Amino acid sequence: MVSFMNDTFAVVDLETTGTQHEENNHIIQFGCAIIKKMEVVKTYSFMINPHCEIPIAVQNLTHIRNEDVTTQPDFNYYAPKIIKILKNTIFVAHNVNFDLPFLNYELIQHGYDALTNKAIDTVELAKIAFPTMPSYKLSDLTSHLGIKHQNPHKADSDAYSTAILLIKSIQALEQLPQATLNTLSSLAHGLIRDTAWIFTTIADNLRKQKRPLAKQYQQVQHIILQQQVLSNKTNNAANVTFPLSDQSKNNLFKGKINYRQPQVNLINQINKFIIDPQQRAFLVEAPNGTGKTFSYLFAYSYRLYTNRKLVISTPTKVLQDQIINQEIPQLLKVTNLDLQAEIVKSSNHYLDLDGFYQSLYQNRTVNRVTLTLQMRILVWLTKTKTGDLDELQLTTYHAPLFAQISHPGDARVGSVFAKVDFWNLARQRQEAADILVTNHAYLANHYHDTIWGQNPYLVIDEAHRFNENVINSRNDSFQFESLWGELNHLRNLLYYADDSILNQYGSDVQFNFLLEKLNPAILSLIEAITNLQRSLYSKKALAVSSNTLANGNLLLSFQAADLFPQNSGFQKEIANFQRKLEDVRQQTNQIIFKLYSETDSSGIEQEALLGDLTTQIDQLDSYITQSYQLSDLLHKQNLLKHEGFIITLTNPQDPLSVNLSWMMLDASNELNQIYERFDHILFVSATLTNNNDFSFIIKQLALANLKPQTYIGANTFELKQNLEVLGVTDMPDISSTNFDEKLAQILVSCLKTKHHVLVLMTNLDKIREVFSAIANEPALRDFEILAQGVSGSNNRITKRFSIAQQAIIIGADSFWEGVDFHTCSIDLVIVAKLPFESPDQPSVKLRQKNLQSQGINVFASDTMPRAIIKFKQGMGRLIRNEKDHGQFLILDTRIWNMDYGISFLDAIPVKIKKIKLKKLRNKLDNYDKR
């Protein structure tokens, strides 16, 4: 380490009674670690009397109680000491825009001058130095970087940990190539306070050493990338034969994986299916922990030396990564086969180097979030070999920058980045691969892609979700209100803003002509939109259901024949709308072309205006595409009868608040088209049957014509040693308020020995109520409490849950079956209510109405099978393999009291134990994991 050897850093952390200093909140602990010669040489910790009560939430977070500070000196006593400590130092904090202003406020209130030290933020620094971390909370960073952090949320411990984080961040930055440091330094001026100084100092110091570019790197323009090497596989088919006997498999497994007879039986069954030319489809229910993924990989892998590929489709990214990074390497280790595997995903998951390079050097001011992201990506590019943006582990990819830097999927011929283009390189690897892993939605939309090869095999993993994912991939909407907003924004850019086209170029005859022609075209389009909205609004009375959301939106569900009867005239109205939308788009394009042709180049302002107008064109294009999808659907009566429609009214009394969405009710046609593309298709999941009957899933997956074989695998371990199922017999009725109160009491009083708890519910409003009831309970202060609809996106909740030492999720819907927790074990799953779908949901009502029209008993043939599968999936959250142990607690007494309860009881693979509430805490506290 060559930088900062003559600098002194004071790394500060404050604990306070609240986050807003102007609301009479005060410091209760000051922690500081002093760094000299890039080593921590001294630490300070002062407990400070705030002369006010410490809120319960703060006590729970910091473990600092009122009695800990009431006998301590107040801030007035410590202020001179703090000023002396910080004199001539560089102030550092993890979120410096909290600690420094708060400290300065206290100093000013006590008659001292505010600090004017250089100030560095380690949150931004860590994001850039370690761009692929899943979280930048201090406790998470210290855990991932191996920094000892004894007491999180105690100022002294946090200050020391932040000091080590600062040192490690600087060390990481000093390892970067000089060209990357130079670019970081040029961008850094927009970072928080003086954080840029770190980058400029490192870049300036290391530039003097004139370091050569290391061999693992290559430089294109000013961007440093990892060298890309496409592997050359031999694909030698000699002596590649499937080991038929169990003994030969045992010989292969020896010293690598455990030989488990139920797993070998599954391998044999799959192999038998693959070699039978008369068979097309095979349904396998394999319990969690039985090694189903390895089993199907093993069976298919020996058939991949004839230029046929194996395509594996899964519902989640987590499962894809597990297959690529764990299961396939294990397969190759056991079999010694020479096979290559690649993930297949949409091009927008990959970085477009052309777009990214342009974003760095465009003459437009960017906000700090965008700037930090650009700097993270620059560092990440020195490490990634794939350019897959998912490696950044962001919880959302909706930042405006991604519209510019996500790859559009075209071949970059002629670009300076053509040879290193991540999407093109990914396609080359996929072409050469033997095994391709993708997700259900991508497969549904790209099953005709040539990337799968000739006559490929297909495995649908987590097959119970395939129908749902195919349907979701086909659903779409037309947001009329959003189009209104886009058109108003377009008019503002053209006519009304200070820097509008009219104000800048109104004196130009050609511009004036174009603008005068376009304005009535936009107004005419708006009129066409209102006509469509009024036409849809007039059908309100024909809705099969209505549902008012918490935000006041009214959802109306329609069968296609009611909303769009033949010869209704709506098709003519939408055709008129499309002509006018196309006209507005073309005229706006003429103005953009005219702007590009201007030679006076008014600089940044013109560039920004061009960018905004081009964005508007892109938005109009998306609405044109959606409108043609809708009109195409309306003209195909054979498809229309399988669709349901939902009108959303953001103001139930206003026809101009109408928005339209549509959903597929029967995916049979689409599923059969997918099946035609593939050979020997395996459908595998832990939950395909109801009481060992595959009938429901065969109908769901439209497999009757393929006459699939079926197989139920056995557990490879004694499940009762790993799973304990408890059913409370004296809970209040599920519809009473006492039920929710009792649930909250259980969470507060019975989780003392647990680490990761999943509470499964069926109603988002009830989730919020339970969360509010337990959020500040002292008994749960060591738990990170996460609630669906409250704590951010489902991705964020899942990430926080996996990272935290102790956490509770209160969730519904996808938390029963759609979210993966492979990276952490769950101690306890609590089923608050049996997972019946709400019949008030528009999608459920439409599907059930469609089934009723076919004379089908909805409850027996649809509602119950769905609930049973969801129930089994919820139980599967606990036991993923033989190393997992946990308890499954059922609070819904309908499992005992209703006739259908026996079906849920039959779905439980171990004996359920009845228990009274008064004995529950002891039972949960003293669970024997054996």
Stockholm file with secondary structure:
# STOCKHOLM 1.0

chainA/1-930         MVSFMNDTFAVVDLETTGTQHEENNHIIQFGCAIIKKMEVVKTYSFMINPHCEIPIAVQNLTHIRNEDVTTQPDFNYYAPKIIKILKNTIFVAHNVNFDLPFLNYELIQHGYDALTNKAIDTVELAKIAFPTMPSYKLSDLTSHLGIKHQNPHKADSDAYSTAILLIKSIQALEQLPQATLNTLSSLAHGLIRDTAWIFTTIADNLRKQKRPLAKQYQQVQHIILQQQVLSNKTNNAANVTFPLSDQSKNNLFKGKINYRQPQVNLINQINKFIIDPQQRAFLVEAPNGTGKTFSYLFAYSYRLYTNRKLVISTPTKVLQDQIINQEIPQLLKVTNLDLQAEIVKSSNHYLDLDGFYQSLYQNRTVNRVTLTLQMRILVWLTKTKTGDLDELQLTTYHAPLFAQISHPGDARVGSVFAKVDFWNLARQRQEAADILVTNHAYLANHYHDTIWGQNPYLVIDEAHRFNENVINSRNDSFQFESLWGELNHLRNLLYYADDSILNQYGSDVQFNFLLEKLNPAILSLIEAITNLQRSLYSKKALAVSSNTLANGNLLLSFQAADLFPQNSGFQKEIANFQRKLEDVRQQTNQIIFKLYSETDSSGIEQEALLGDLTTQIDQLDSYITQSYQLSDLLHKQNLLKHEGFIITLTNPQDPLSVNLSWMMLDASNELNQIYERFDHILFVSATLTNNNDFSFIIKQLALANLKPQTYIGANTFELKQNLEVLGVTDMPDISSTNFDEKLAQILVSCLKTKHHVLVLMTNLDKIREVFSAIANEPALRDFEILAQGVSGSNNRITKRFSIAQQAIIIGADSFWEGVDFHTCSIDLVIVAKLPFESPDQPSVKLRQKNLQSQGINVFASDTMPRAIIKFKQGMGRLIRNEKDHGQFLILDTRIWNMDYGISFLDAIPVKIKKIKLKKLRNKLDNYDKR
#=GR chainA/1-930 SS CCSSTTCEEEEEEEEESCSCGGGTCCEEEEEEEEEETTEEEEEEEEECBCSSCCCHHHHHHHCCCHHHHTTSCBHHHHHHHHHHHHTTCEEEETTHHHHHHHHHHHHHHTTCCCCCCCEEEHHHHHHHHSTTCSCCSHHHHHHHHTCCCSSTTCHHHHHHHHHHHHHHHHHHHHTSCHHHHHHHHHHGGGSSTTTHHHHHHHHHHHHTTCCCCCTTEEEETTEEEECCCCCCCCCCCTTCCCCCSHHHHHHHHTTTSCCCHHHHHHHHHHHHHHTCTTCCEEEEECCTTSCHHHHHHHHHHTTCSSSCCEEEEESCHHHHHHIIIIIHHHHHHHHCCCCCEEECCCGGGBBCHHHHHHHHHSSCCCCHHHHHHHHHHHHHTTTCSSCBGGGGCCSCCCSHHHHHHBCCSCCCTTCTTGGGCHHHHHHHHHHHCSEEEEEHHHHHHHTTCGGGCSSCEEEEETGGGHHHHHHHHHCEEECHHHHHHHHHHHHIIIIISTTCHHHHHTTSHHHHHHHHHHHHHHHHHHHHHHHHHHHHHTTGGGCSEEEECTTSCEEEEEEHHHHSCTTCSHHHHHHHHHHHHHHHHHHHHHHHHHHHHCSSCCTHHHHHHHHHHHHHHHHHHHHHHHHHHHHHHHTCHHHHTTEEEEEEESSTTCGGGEEEEEEESCCHHHHHHHHHTCEEEEEEESCCCBTTBCHHHHHHTTCGGGCCEEEECCCSSCGGGTEEEEEESSCCCTTSHHHHHHHHHHHHHSCTTCSEEEEECSCHHHHHHHHHHHTTCGGGTTSEEEETTTSSCHHHHHHHHHHSSSEEEEECTHHHHTSCCTTSCCSEEEESSCCCCCTTSHHHHHHHHHHHHTTCCHIIIIIHHHHHHHHHHHHHTTCSSTTCCEEEEECCTHHHHSTTHHHHHHTCSSCEEEECGGGHHHHHHTCCCC
#=GC SS_cons         CCSSTTCEEEEEEEEESCSCGGGTCCEEEEEEEEEETTEEEEEEEEECBCSSCCCHHHHHHHCCCHHHHTTSCBHHHHHHHHHHHHTTCEEEETTHHHHHHHHHHHHHHTTCCCCCCCEEEHHHHHHHHSTTCSCCSHHHHHHHHTCCCSSTTCHHHHHHHHHHHHHHHHHHHHTSCHHHHHHHHHHGGGSSTTTHHHHHHHHHHHHTTCCCCCTTEEEETTEEEECCCCCCCCCCCTTCCCCCSHHHHHHHHTTTSCCCHHHHHHHHHHHHHHTCTTCCEEEEECCTTSCHHHHHHHHHHTTCSSSCCEEEEESCHHHHHHIIIIIHHHHHHHHCCCCCEEECCCGGGBBCHHHHHHHHHSSCCCCHHHHHHHHHHHHHTTTCSSCBGGGGCCSCCCSHHHHHHBCCSCCCTTCTTGGGCHHHHHHHHHHHCSEEEEEHHHHHHHTTCGGGCSSCEEEEETGGGHHHHHHHHHCEEECHHHHHHHHHHHHIIIIISTTCHHHHHTTSHHHHHHHHHHHHHHHHHHHHHHHHHHHHHTTGGGCSEEEECTTSCEEEEEEHHHHSCTTCSHHHHHHHHHHHHHHHHHHHHHHHHHHHHCSSCCTHHHHHHHHHHHHHHHHHHHHHHHHHHHHHHHTCHHHHTTEEEEEEESSTTCGGGEEEEEEESCCHHHHHHHHHTCEEEEEEESCCCBTTBCHHHHHHTTCGGGCCEEEECCCSSCGGGTEEEEEESSCCCTTSHHHHHHHHHHHHHSCTTCSEEEEECSCHHHHHHHHHHHTTCGGGTTSEEEETTTSSCHHHHHHHHHHSSSEEEEECTHHHHTSCCTTSCCSEEEESSCCCCCTTSHHHHHHHHHHHHTTCCHIIIIIHHHHHHHHHHHHHTTCSSTTCCEEEEECCTHHHHSTTHHHHHHTCSSCEEEECGGGHHHHHHTCCCC
//
